[in-house]
Structure formats: C-alpha cells, structure tokens
Amino acid sequence: MRATEFIKEENIKEWKEKALAWIKKVYDLYPHTWQNNHVMLWGEGDDQQLAMFELIPSLTKGAVEVKWFQAYPLRSGVGTKAMHELQKLANNDGISLTLYPWDKGTVSQSSLIKFYKKQGFKPLNKGSKNLIWHGSSEFINEAEFEPSQVKEIK
C-alpha cells in the first residue's frame, strides 16, 4: 500500500502550504543570508555572535524541519538564544519543529542530541535520532529579543 492511500493528498498539500507560509514568515524576519542560510546576528566586531539556519517543510504533520542550524561562537549561549527564538515563533503559530542532529560536524552528534534535548526536543520514536519539539501554551522563552536587534551582515 502507498502512503497516499492512508493520507489524503489534500491534507499533505495543506500541511506543506502551512509550513511554507511559516518558513516565509521567519525568513521575512531574518532576511539576511550567508552561505545560503538565514542569519540571526548580535553584537559587533570581536563580540559578534551569529546563528545560521535553514528551514524546510517536515514530513511530520504540522511541523517544520530545522534542516541546518549552526551558532558561533560555540558554547557561548547563542545557540540556545537562537533556538529559543525559533521555538517562540513556532509556538506562536502552532508549529512543531523537527530535526536530525548532524553527525559530521565539529560538535559530536551525541553532544548535539544532548543540546537539543535541553531545548525541549524529544526523539520522534523510541531510540530515534530524529527529534521533535512541540510548543505549548506554557512555553517560556528565556532568550527574549526582538528581530530588530538582528544586524545586517556587511
């Protein structure tokens, strides 16, 4: 049996359109790109911090996949701040976030999984490295900031 026999194609189209609309909304808040990734940027000169991210529609209903997420400098809190901003935006619009921690980067996959779990992500299935975050009315964003604080890359 094909998956389309279980899920109506109209529902798939509707989920994808909602995800694409939300992605556009986030990209409109963070229009600046670097190496084809959207960028959140704080500070100047040697004190500059940035987070790059890419979003795509997820295969999970009502979710958007964080395909790429990277923060600099490492272990400075900027990754948490940027992820909380994405979570705040997703929570406001009833969107879940999914991701798969990359296993070929500077930070080990196990460290990334630990980081994302601290941000509220949980395995999609028991033992899975695919993670999902569901917002709630009780979501508290510890890293409050406004998109106007994000500076343009020069």
N, C-alpha and C positions, 0 to 999 in steps of 0.2 A: 504494500500500500504506500502511496505517496503522502507526504505531509499535507499537501493541499487538500487531500480528501478529508482530513480532520479539521483543518483550519480554513475558513472561507477566505478567498483571495481578497475580498473587500476589507476584511479585518486586517490582513497583512498590510495592505495599501494604507489604511487608516493609521496603523501604528507607525509605519515608516514616515508618513506625512507629518505626524505629530513630532516625531523625533527630529526630522529635518527642520521643522519650524523652530524647535527649541535650540537646536545647534546654531541656526541663523541668528537667533536672539543673543546667544552667548557670544558668537563671533562679532556681532554688531557692537557689543560692549567692549570687546577686545579685538579691534580690527587690525592691529599691527601684527605683522608676521616676521619670522626669522627662520630661515631654512624650512619654509612651508608649514611651520607650526605657528599657532596663535600664541601671543606672549602677554603675560602679566609682568609688569616691571615696577620695582620700587627702588628708591634711592638714586644716588648719582656717584660717579667715579668709582673709587675703590669700595664704597659701601653699597654698590648696586647689587640688587637681588632680582632674579627673574625665574619665572616658571613658564615652560613651553608645553603646549598641549594640542592634541588633535582629537576631535570627536567624530564618531560615525554612528548611524543607527545600529542598535544592537539587535541580535536575533531574538532577544528576550522581550516579550510583550511589555510595552510601557517603559522601555529603558533605552538609554544612550550609552554606547561604549566609549570609554576613555581609551582610545587606541594608542595614544602616546602621551606621556606625562614625564617631565623632567624638570628639576629645580636646581638652581645654583645660588649661592654656594651650597654644597651638600651639608647636611646635618646642622643647618642654621635656623630651622623653623619655617623657611619659606615654602617648602613642600606642603607642610601642614596648613599654612595660611592659604595657599593657592587651592589646595584640595577642598578646604572648608568653604572657600568662595564658590567653587563649582557645586558643592553639595547644597549650599544655601540657595543658589539659583535653581537647582534641580528640585529641591524641596518645595520652593515657592510655586513651581509649576506641576507638581505631582509626577516627576520623572525619577526613575531609578537609574543608577549608574552601574555599569558592568565594566570589568577589565580583566586582563590576563597579565600578571607581572612578568616582564621580560626577563629572560634567563641568560642574556649575553652581554649585559652592561657592566659598568663599574661596580654597582651595588648588586650583591647576590640576590637571587630570586627569593631565597628564604628571608632575607632582610626586608625585601620589598613586601612580601606577604605579611610579615610582622607589622610593618609600617601601615599597610592598608587596613589590616585588622584593627589597629589603634584608631583609624579614621571611621570605623564602624562597618567596614566591608566584611562579608561572610562568604564562605565557599558556596558556590551555586548548587553543588551537590556534595554529599559526604566525600571527603578526600580530594575534592576537585581543587585545582589551582585557579580556575576561573572564579572570580569573585563578584559579588553584587552588593550594592548598598541601596537600601530602601529608606527614603526620608520618612519623617513623621511630624505630627503637629508639635511634638516635644523637642524637635531638633534645635539645638543651641549652637550657634556659630561663635566659637571663641575668638576667631580671627576677623572681627568686623572691620571692613574697609569699603570704601566706595570706588567704583570703576574710575572716577575722576582722579584718583590717586595714582593710577597707572600712567606711566610716562611713555612717550614715543621713543622708539629706538632711533638713534641718529647715526 
